[in-house]
């Protein structure tokens, strides 16, 4: 019997989960065994999984899960160097030249485990079967506007937190923004999930938006229009051939631009299109000031959807559930493609 083990998230400020209680019941009805770890932070209470019929395990007990269990989480594992013996479903961030990603792959190779990277679960056409993109865009635009609002009073954006729902987030930003002025924003990747979420948030706030996608960036740059907006929101995944939207020289160039929201958030990738910074930001310090005069802040939080943990979890879990029901056949479909991707990158270590 295929055994799915849903682990508790161990990263700070991470309340999301990739399986709802309803999804757990659907998997049980399909003949899978489902274990869900207890969690002190998860947006969905453990008792609801118990009521759905799932077995409940102790929080963070996945290292002791049965050898045949498939361990399912979202964000990264503790970076303790231990070999990884299980099959893991998670966002590995390991295939774009990231140093931490290579370390992760070495741990899998040492333990004989396998990574099924959620970013690379794709259908026959190469499209991701599930993504948090919309809510990443929605929350990422909110944090960028928070950074801009702080600049208007001579400050730097302070800590951010999670919200009970989208309306609470919109109310918070309405109170934070100047009543008589709105910035303008340029979104690149506006036709995708992330860009759609970012644009929807901006529209809700009355922020004028210029929407760009592949057609507008086909020339390869440079793109002076980026510097001519108050806010730039990068909403595309970095990959080979991605143009550079913000070169390092943008820090000191004449510009209107004062906030970059790198929602795709891959600064350590060789293919990052935003070259003015080199590390992610976090909930405690969401803005990284990369130039003082004129001011330029970058916000690049890599778990933005957890600002709206319940809505983003329910949305993502609904997208992913059809693929989880096929875990009984790891030799075909999305799982076989993800395994092949893992094998290729391990071979290149």
C-alpha positions as CSV (number, residue, x, y, z in Angstrom):
1,X,0.0,0.0,0.0
2,X,1.4,3.4,-1.0
3,X,2.1,5.4,2.2
4,X,2.0,9.2,2.1
5,X,3.5,10.9,5.2
6,X,2.7,14.6,5.5
7,X,5.4,16.2,7.6
8,X,5.1,19.3,9.7
9,X,6.9,22.4,8.3
10,X,10.0,23.3,10.3
11,X,10.7,26.6,8.7
12,X,9.8,29.8,10.7
13,X,6.7,31.6,9.4
14,X,5.5,28.6,7.5
15,X,1.9,27.5,8.2
16,X,1.0,26.1,4.8
17,X,0.3,22.5,3.9
18,X,-0.1,20.7,0.6
19,X,-3.0,18.4,1.6
20,X,-6.3,19.3,3.1
21,X,-8.4,17.0,5.3
22,X,-10.7,16.5,2.4
23,X,-7.8,15.6,0.2
24,X,-6.6,13.1,2.8
25,X,-10.0,11.4,2.8
26,X,-9.9,11.2,-1.0
27,X,-6.5,9.5,-0.9
28,X,-7.6,7.1,1.8
29,X,-10.7,6.3,-0.3
30,X,-8.4,5.7,-3.3
31,X,-6.5,3.0,-1.3
32,X,-3.5,5.0,0.0
33,X,-2.3,5.1,3.6
34,X,-2.0,8.6,4.9
35,X,-0.1,9.8,8.0
36,X,-0.1,13.4,9.0
37,X,2.3,14.8,11.6
38,X,0.9,17.0,14.3
39,X,1.9,20.6,13.9
40,X,1.9,23.5,16.3
41,X,1.7,26.0,13.5
42,X,-0.2,24.5,10.6
43,X,-3.1,26.7,9.3
44,X,-5.4,23.6,9.3
45,X,-5.9,21.9,12.7
46,X,-4.6,18.4,13.2
47,X,-8.0,17.2,14.5
48,X,-9.6,17.7,11.1
49,X,-7.1,15.2,9.6
50,X,-7.8,12.7,12.4
51,X,-11.5,13.1,11.7
52,X,-10.9,12.4,8.0
53,X,-9.3,9.1,8.9
54,X,-5.6,9.9,8.7
55,X,-3.1,8.4,11.2
56,X,-1.5,11.2,13.3
57,X,2.2,11.1,14.1
58,X,4.4,13.2,16.3
59,X,5.6,16.6,15.0
60,X,8.9,16.4,13.1
61,X,9.0,12.6,13.4
62,X,9.5,12.0,9.6
63,X,13.1,10.8,9.9
64,X,11.7,7.8,11.7
65,X,8.9,7.1,9.2
66,X,8.8,3.7,7.6
67,X,11.4,3.3,4.8
68,X,8.7,2.9,2.2
69,X,6.9,6.1,3.2
70,X,6.8,9.0,0.8
71,X,7.5,12.1,2.9
72,X,5.5,15.2,1.7
73,X,6.3,18.7,2.8
74,X,6.6,22.1,1.2
75,X,9.6,24.0,2.3
76,X,13.2,23.0,2.9
77,X,14.4,20.5,5.4
78,X,16.8,21.3,8.3
79,X,20.2,21.8,6.8
80,X,22.0,19.4,9.1
81,X,23.8,17.4,6.5
82,X,22.2,14.1,7.3
83,X,21.8,11.6,4.5
84,X,18.2,11.4,3.2
85,X,16.9,7.9,2.8
86,X,13.2,8.5,2.0
87,X,11.5,9.6,-1.1
88,X,10.6,13.2,-0.5
89,X,8.0,15.5,-2.2
90,X,9.0,19.2,-1.6
91,X,10.3,22.3,-3.1
92,X,14.0,21.5,-3.3
93,X,15.4,24.7,-5.0
94,X,18.2,22.5,-6.2
95,X,18.3,22.6,-10.0
96,X,19.4,26.2,-10.9
97,X,23.0,26.2,-9.6
98,X,22.1,27.1,-6.0
99,X,24.9,26.0,-3.6
100,X,22.4,24.9,-0.9
101,X,20.6,22.9,-3.6
102,X,23.8,21.0,-4.5
103,X,24.2,20.2,-0.8
104,X,20.7,18.8,-0.7
105,X,21.3,16.6,-3.7
106,X,24.4,15.2,-2.1
107,X,22.4,14.3,1.0
108,X,19.9,12.4,-1.2
109,X,22.8,10.6,-3.0
110,X,24.4,9.7,0.3
111,X,21.2,8.3,1.7
112,X,19.8,6.7,-1.4
113,X,16.6,8.8,-1.3
114,X,14.8,10.6,-4.1
115,X,13.5,14.1,-4.5
116,X,10.2,14.7,-6.4
117,X,10.5,18.5,-6.7
118,X,7.1,20.2,-6.6
119,X,8.4,22.9,-9.0
120,X,9.0,20.2,-11.6
121,X,5.8,18.2,-11.4
122,X,4.7,18.9,-15.0
123,X,2.1,17.6,-17.4
124,X,2.7,16.2,-20.9
125,X,2.9,19.8,-22.2
126,X,5.5,20.8,-19.6
127,X,3.1,22.9,-17.5
128,X,3.3,22.7,-13.8
129,X,0.3,20.8,-12.4
130,X,0.2,22.9,-9.2
131,X,1.6,26.2,-8.1
132,X,1.3,28.7,-5.3
133,X,1.9,31.4,-7.9
134,X,-1.3,33.4,-7.6
135,X,-1.0,33.9,-3.8
136,X,2.8,34.6,-4.1
137,X,2.0,37.4,-6.5
138,X,-0.8,38.7,-4.4
139,X,1.3,38.8,-1.2
140,X,4.5,39.9,-2.9
141,X,2.8,43.0,-4.4
142,X,1.5,43.8,-0.9
143,X,5.0,43.6,0.6
144,X,6.4,45.8,-2.2
145,X,3.7,48.4,-1.5
146,X,4.5,48.2,2.2
147,X,8.2,49.0,1.3
148,X,7.1,51.9,-0.8
149,X,4.8,53.2,1.9
150,X,7.6,53.1,4.5
151,X,9.9,55.1,2.1
152,X,7.3,57.9,2.0
153,X,7.9,58.6,5.6
154,X,11.7,58.2,5.4
155,X,11.8,54.7,6.8
156,X,12.4,51.1,5.8
157,X,9.7,48.5,5.9
158,X,9.4,46.7,9.2
159,X,8.4,43.1,10.0
160,X,5.4,41.5,8.2
161,X,3.2,38.7,9.4
162,X,0.4,36.4,8.2
163,X,-3.3,37.3,7.8
164,X,-6.5,35.5,8.4
165,X,-7.6,36.2,4.8
166,X,-7.2,38.5,1.7
167,X,-9.6,41.1,3.0
168,X,-7.5,41.6,6.2
169,X,-4.4,42.1,4.0
170,X,-6.2,44.6,1.8
171,X,-7.4,46.5,4.8
172,X,-3.9,46.6,6.3
173,X,-2.5,48.1,3.1
174,X,-5.3,50.6,2.7
175,X,-4.4,52.0,6.1
176,X,-0.6,52.0,5.3
177,X,-0.7,53.8,2.0
178,X,-0.9,57.6,1.7
179,X,-4.5,58.5,1.0
180,X,-3.7,61.1,-1.7
181,X,-1.1,59.2,-3.7
182,X,-0.4,55.8,-5.3
183,X,2.8,54.5,-6.9
184,X,2.8,53.0,-10.3
185,X,4.1,49.5,-11.0
186,X,5.6,47.5,-13.8
187,X,4.9,43.7,-13.7
188,X,7.0,41.4,-15.9
189,X,5.3,38.0,-16.2
190,X,1.9,39.5,-16.0
191,X,0.1,36.7,-17.9
192,X,1.2,34.0,-15.5
193,X,-0.2,32.9,-12.2
194,X,2.2,35.0,-10.2
195,X,1.7,38.1,-12.3
196,X,-2.0,37.7,-12.2
197,X,-2.0,37.7,-8.4
198,X,0.3,40.7,-8.3
199,X,-1.9,42.6,-10.8
200,X,-5.1,41.8,-8.9
201,X,-3.6,43.1,-5.7
202,X,-2.5,46.3,-7.4
203,X,-5.9,46.8,-8.9
204,X,-7.5,46.4,-5.5
205,X,-5.3,49.1,-4.2
206,X,-5.8,51.5,-7.1
207,X,-2.2,51.2,-8.2
208,X,-1.7,51.8,-11.9
209,X,-0.1,48.8,-13.5
210,X,1.9,48.3,-16.7
211,X,1.6,44.6,-17.7
212,X,4.5,43.0,-19.6
213,X,5.1,39.4,-20.6
214,X,7.2,37.5,-23.1
215,X,6.4,39.7,-26.1
216,X,7.6,42.9,-24.3
217,X,10.9,41.3,-23.2
218,X,11.7,39.3,-26.4
219,X,14.3,41.9,-27.4
220,X,16.5,40.8,-24.5
221,X,17.0,44.3,-23.0
222,X,18.0,46.6,-21.7
223,X,14.7,47.7,-20.4
224,X,14.7,51.4,-19.3
225,X,11.0,51.2,-18.6
226,X,11.8,49.3,-15.5
227,X,13.6,52.3,-14.1
228,X,10.7,54.6,-15.0
229,X,8.2,53.1,-12.6
230,X,8.0,53.4,-8.8
231,X,7.8,49.7,-8.3
232,X,9.0,46.7,-10.4
233,X,7.5,43.3,-9.7
234,X,9.4,40.3,-11.2
235,X,7.0,37.4,-11.6
236,X,8.9,35.0,-13.8
237,X,10.9,32.0,-12.9
238,X,14.6,32.3,-13.6
239,X,15.8,29.9,-16.3
240,X,18.5,29.7,-19.0
241,X,18.0,32.5,-21.4
242,X,16.1,34.8,-19.1
243,X,16.9,38.4,-19.9
244,X,18.4,40.6,-17.2
245,X,15.6,43.1,-16.2
246,X,17.6,45.0,-13.5
247,X,21.4,45.1,-14.1
248,X,23.8,45.9,-11.2
249,X,24.2,49.4,-12.7
250,X,20.6,50.2,-11.9
251,X,21.5,51.1,-8.3
252,X,23.3,54.3,-9.3
253,X,21.5,55.0,-12.6
254,X,19.0,57.8,-12.9
255,X,15.7,56.3,-12.0
256,X,12.2,56.7,-10.6
257,X,12.3,53.1,-9.4
258,X,12.6,52.8,-5.6
259,X,11.2,49.3,-4.8
260,X,11.9,45.9,-6.5
261,X,9.6,43.1,-5.5
262,X,11.4,40.0,-6.7
263,X,8.5,37.7,-6.2
264,X,10.1,34.9,-8.2
265,X,12.9,35.2,-5.7
266,X,15.9,33.3,-6.9
267,X,18.9,35.6,-6.2
268,X,21.4,32.8,-5.9
269,X,20.5,31.3,-9.3
270,X,22.9,31.8,-12.2
271,X,19.9,32.9,-14.2
272,X,18.4,35.6,-11.9
273,X,17.1,38.6,-13.9
274,X,17.6,41.0,-10.9
275,X,21.3,41.7,-10.3
276,X,21.2,44.3,-7.7
277,X,21.1,41.9,-4.7
278,X,22.4,38.5,-3.7
279,X,20.2,37.1,-0.9
280,X,16.6,36.7,0.1
281,X,14.9,38.8,2.6
282,X,12.6,37.5,5.4
283,X,9.6,38.3,7.4
284,X,11.5,40.2,10.1
285,X,13.4,42.3,7.7
286,X,11.5,42.2,4.4
287,X,13.4,45.1,2.7
288,X,17.0,45.0,1.7
289,X,18.3,48.5,1.0
290,X,20.7,48.2,-1.9
291,X,21.3,52.0,-2.4
292,X,20.7,55.1,-0.3
293,X,20.6,58.0,-2.7
294,X,18.3,57.6,-4.5
295,X,16.7,55.0,-2.3
296,X,16.3,51.5,-3.7
297,X,14.9,48.6,-1.7
298,X,14.5,45.0,-2.7
299,X,12.0,42.6,-1.1
300,X,12.5,39.0,-1.9
301,X,10.7,36.7,0.6
302,X,10.7,33.1,-0.6
303,X,7.6,31.8,1.2
304,X,5.2,34.7,0.4
305,X,2.0,32.6,0.1
306,X,2.3,31.7,3.8
307,X,1.2,35.3,4.5
308,X,-2.3,33.9,3.5
309,X,-1.7,30.3,4.7
310,X,-5.3,29.0,4.6
311,X,-6.4,30.3,1.2
312,X,-3.1,29.4,-0.4
313,X,-3.0,25.9,1.1
314,X,-6.6,25.2,0.0
315,X,-5.9,26.4,-3.5
316,X,-2.6,24.6,-4.0
317,X,-3.9,21.3,-2.4
318,X,-6.8,21.3,-4.8
319,X,-4.5,21.6,-7.8
320,X,-2.1,18.9,-6.6
321,X,-4.6,16.3,-5.4
322,X,-5.2,14.7,-8.8
323,X,-1.4,14.0,-9.1
324,X,-1.2,12.7,-5.5
325,X,-3.9,10.1,-6.3
326,X,-1.4,8.7,-8.9
327,X,1.3,8.0,-6.4
328,X,0.5,4.3,-6.7
329,X,2.4,4.5,-10.1
330,X,5.7,6.3,-9.6
331,X,6.9,5.0,-12.9
332,X,4.7,7.1,-15.1
333,X,3.3,10.6,-15.5
334,X,4.4,13.6,-13.4
335,X,6.3,11.4,-10.9
336,X,8.4,9.7,-13.6
337,X,9.3,13.1,-15.1
338,X,10.2,14.5,-11.7
339,X,12.4,11.5,-11.0
340,X,14.2,11.8,-14.3
341,X,14.9,15.5,-13.5
342,X,16.4,14.5,-10.2
343,X,18.5,11.7,-11.7
344,X,20.0,14.0,-14.3
345,X,21.0,16.6,-11.7
346,X,22.4,14.0,-9.4
347,X,24.5,12.7,-12.2
348,X,26.0,16.2,-12.8
349,X,27.2,16.6,-9.2
